[in-house]
């Protein structure tokens, strides 16, 4: 589940794509730069050997006996230092008639000391240049550039062929490449870290308006604002404007629903009032008329209760999902306690509540909270012997209100039954049996619930859970 959420995360997608291309670009750039530098160093290495070979060719000559010699020593002083890593050598090749055998190392640089380079035999064209890799003195791996040279006008009148070679330790080529590679990858690593950090900052800064939008939505959901407010980028403003229009339209729909519900209530209650008045006027007439009047009065009372119940449900259904509504708990509870103390003044009940934190509140309309909590408190007062206590707490974004009384309580097998319309636990206690049913229905419309349990005071505990 977490992996699926990560795959759907816009932040993760942006970062993954950006970091992947940064890493790929750094690797490709490092490989390309390393290859170019290695090729450059190799070209310089062989160019230097070719230059020494050219000098060797220019200074090469034969003495009167046809032996090879140099007219001048080569200019590079490293060629005179033993095992310096730079060497040259001249081999005499066998003539075609076989009169003179090949002589390896007939003339060589002082840096070779007593070592003779052994190159593989190959078909050489006069003046052609070839490259080899051979093992040199002290285990040095040498890069060699060689050239064949044929002299037809030697002092002794014979034609001679020679192989001239210039060699150098390949470490002189490999070490700069290795040093450059290390520094290059270090620099590219620092560059990659900087680019990745910049990408992370860019994504966080770029998505910051979405966090602000989420905070604005939370304010609307918690009832702290009626619409989305704040400074947002121009790319998001069309979304903000459209959402605010939807909120305004929803508020307008709710207002119309309330108006229609009020009009319907007024339209129904007026004829019901007329019927009730007519029934009261007919009570003093004949016994048959009085019985009919009583029946009409009872049915009118039931009709009024049903109208009030269903109209209330319709109003709550229209407002329960309306964003932006939020009601503080403390003022509602204080108002209910004042009303209940007057209604049940003759019973001398002790009504206690809270105190409640200012953050405790109900995500809905104040009149709906008054309706639900008022029915629960009134029911507790009817059954309480001496005391009713109200407490509330907020847990995991849920408001949990408990109403306890010290009355006789209610058996567990009857608690579900009394939550239905018209069911009363005791017919001797005044009431219509609609109070708990109304509370349960309204709570469910808000995504909450009502449960009954044993109270620590000895009576019944009613627990109302609502979105906080």
Residue pairs with C-beta under 8 A, 6 or more apart in sequence:
6 12
7 13
10 207
10 210
11 203
11 204
11 207
14 203
14 206
14 207
15 199
15 200
15 203
18 196
18 199
18 202
18 203
19 196
19 199
22 192
22 195
22 196
22 199
23 192
26 188
26 189
26 191
26 192
26 195
29 188
30 184
30 185
30 188
33 184
34 177
34 180
34 181
34 184
37 177
37 180
37 181
37 184
38 177
41 173
41 176
41 177
41 180
42 173
45 143
45 168
45 170
45 172
45 173
46 131
46 143
46 145
48 168
49 143
49 144
49 145
49 166
49 167
49 168
50 129
50 145
50 166
52 74
52 76
52 79
52 86
52 88
52 166
53 88
53 129
53 145
53 146
53 147
53 164
53 165
53 166
55 74
55 75
56 70
56 74
56 88
56 90
56 164
56 166
57 147
57 149
57 164
59 70
59 71
59 72
59 73
59 74
60 68
60 69
60 70
60 90
60 149
60 162
60 164
61 68
61 69
61 70
61 71
62 68
62 69
62 151
62 154
62 155
62 160
63 69
63 155
64 155
64 156
65 155
65 156
66 154
66 155
66 156
66 158
66 160
67 106
68 90
68 92
68 106
68 107
68 162
69 107
70 107
73 80
74 88
74 109
76 86
78 84
78 85
78 86
78 111
79 86
79 87
79 88
79 109
79 110
79 111
80 109
80 110
80 111
81 110
81 111
82 110
82 111
82 113
83 111
83 113
83 137
83 138
83 140
84 111
85 111
85 140
85 168
85 169
85 171
85 172
86 109
86 111
86 167
86 168
86 169
87 108
87 109
87 111
87 112
87 117
87 136
87 142
87 166
87 167
87 168
88 108
88 109
88 164
88 165
88 166
88 167
89 105
89 107
89 108
89 109
89 112
89 116
89 117
89 164
89 165
89 167
90 105
90 106
90 107
90 108
90 162
90 163
90 164
90 165
91 102
91 103
91 104
91 105
91 106
91 119
91 162
91 163
91 165
92 100
92 102
92 103
92 106
92 160
92 161
92 162
92 163
93 102
93 148
93 161
93 162
93 163
94 100
94 101
94 102
94 161
95 158
95 159
95 160
95 161
100 160
104 116
104 118
105 112
105 116
105 117
106 162
108 116
108 117
112 137
113 137
115 136
115 137
117 134
117 136
117 142
117 144
117 165
117 167
118 134
119 132
119 134
119 144
119 146
119 163
119 165
120 132
120 134
122 130
124 130
124 146
124 147
124 148
124 163
125 148
126 148
126 149
126 150
126 161
127 147
127 148
127 149
128 147
128 148
129 145
129 146
129 147
130 145
130 146
130 147
131 143
131 144
131 145
131 146
132 143
132 144
132 146
133 141
133 142
133 143
133 144
133 170
134 141
134 142
134 144
134 167
135 141
135 142
136 142
136 167
136 169
140 169
140 170
140 171
141 169
141 170
141 171
142 167
142 168
142 169
142 170
143 167
143 168
143 170
143 173
144 165
144 166
144 167
145 165
145 166
145 167
146 163
146 164
146 165
146 166
147 163
147 164
147 165
148 161
148 162
148 163
148 164
149 161
149 162
149 163
149 164
150 159
150 160
150 161
150 162
151 159
151 160
151 161
151 162
152 159
154 160
209 232
209 233
209 236
210 236
212 230
212 232
213 228
213 230
213 232
213 236
213 240
216 225
216 228
216 229
216 230
217 228
219 225
220 226
220 227
220 228
220 247
220 323
220 324
221 323
221 324
221 363
222 326
222 363
223 324
223 325
223 326
223 327
223 361
223 363
224 326
225 324
226 247
226 251
226 324
227 244
227 247
227 248
227 324
228 240
228 243
228 244
228 247
232 240
247 323
247 324
250 322
250 323
251 322
251 324
253 318
254 318
254 319
254 322
257 314
257 315
257 318
257 319
258 315
258 318
258 319
261 311
261 314
261 315
261 318
264 311
265 307
265 308
265 311
268 303
268 307
269 304
269 307
272 300
272 303
272 304
272 307
275 296
275 300
276 296
276 297
276 300
276 301
278 293
278 296
279 292
279 293
279 294
279 296
279 297
279 300
280 293
280 297
281 293
282 289
282 290
282 292
282 293
283 289
283 290
283 293
283 294
284 290
285 293
305 432
305 434
309 421
309 434
309 437
309 438
312 371
312 438
312 442
313 438
313 441
313 442
313 445
316 365
316 368
316 442
316 445
316 446
317 445
319 325
319 364
319 365
319 368
320 364
320 368
320 445
320 446
320 447
325 363
325 364
325 365
326 361
326 362
326 363
326 364
327 361
327 362
327 364
327 365
327 366
327 369
328 358
328 360
328 361
329 356
329 360
329 361
329 362
329 369
329 392
329 399
329 401
330 354
330 355
330 356
330 358
330 360
332 362
332 366
332 369
332 370
332 373
333 353
333 354
333 356
333 373
333 390
333 392
334 353
335 370
336 370
336 373
336 374
336 377
337 351
337 353
337 377
337 390
339 374
340 349
340 351
340 377
340 378
340 381
340 388
341 349
341 351
343 378
343 381
344 381
344 382
347 381
347 384
348 386
349 381
349 384
349 386
349 387
349 388
350 386
350 387
350 388
351 377
351 381
351 387
351 388
351 390
352 387
352 388
352 389
352 390
353 389
353 390
353 391
354 390
354 391
354 392
356 392
357 394
359 394
360 392
360 393
360 394
360 399
360 468
361 399
361 468
362 368
362 369
362 399
362 466
362 467
362 468
363 399
363 446
363 466
363 467
363 468
364 446
364 466
364 467
368 442
368 446
369 466
371 438
371 439
371 442
372 438
372 439
372 442
372 443
372 450
372 464
372 466
373 390
373 401
373 403
373 464
375 435
375 436
375 438
375 439
376 401
376 403
376 435
376 436
376 439
376 450
376 462
376 464
377 388
377 390
377 403
378 435
379 431
379 435
379 436
379 462
380 388
380 403
380 404
380 405
380 407
380 459
380 460
380 462
381 388
381 405
382 429
382 430
382 431
383 405
383 407
383 408
383 429
383 459
383 460
384 405
384 406
384 407
384 459
385 405
385 406
385 407
385 459
386 406
387 405
387 406
387 457
388 403
388 404
388 405
389 403
389 404
389 405
389 457
390 401
390 402
390 403
390 404
391 401
391 402
391 404
392 399
392 400
392 401
392 402
393 399
393 400
394 400
394 468
397 467
397 468
398 448
398 465
398 466
398 467
398 468
399 465
399 466
399 467
399 468
400 463
400 464
400 465
401 463
401 464
401 465
401 466
402 461
402 462
402 463
402 464
403 461
403 462
403 464
404 455
404 456
404 457
404 459
404 460
404 461
405 455
405 457
405 459
405 460
406 455
406 457
406 458
406 459
407 458
407 459
407 460
408 459
409 454
409 455
409 458
409 459
409 460
410 418
410 425
410 452
410 460
414 425
415 452
417 423
418 424
418 425
418 433
418 436
418 452
419 436
419 437
419 440
419 450
419 452
420 437
421 433
421 434
421 437
422 432
422 433
422 434
422 437
423 433
423 437
424 431
424 432
424 433
436 450
439 450
439 464
440 449
440 450
443 449
443 450
443 464
443 465
443 466
446 466
446 467
447 466
447 467
448 464
448 465
448 466
448 467
449 465
450 462
450 463
450 464
450 465
451 462
451 463
451 465
452 460
452 461
452 462
452 463
453 460
453 461
453 463
454 460
454 461
455 461
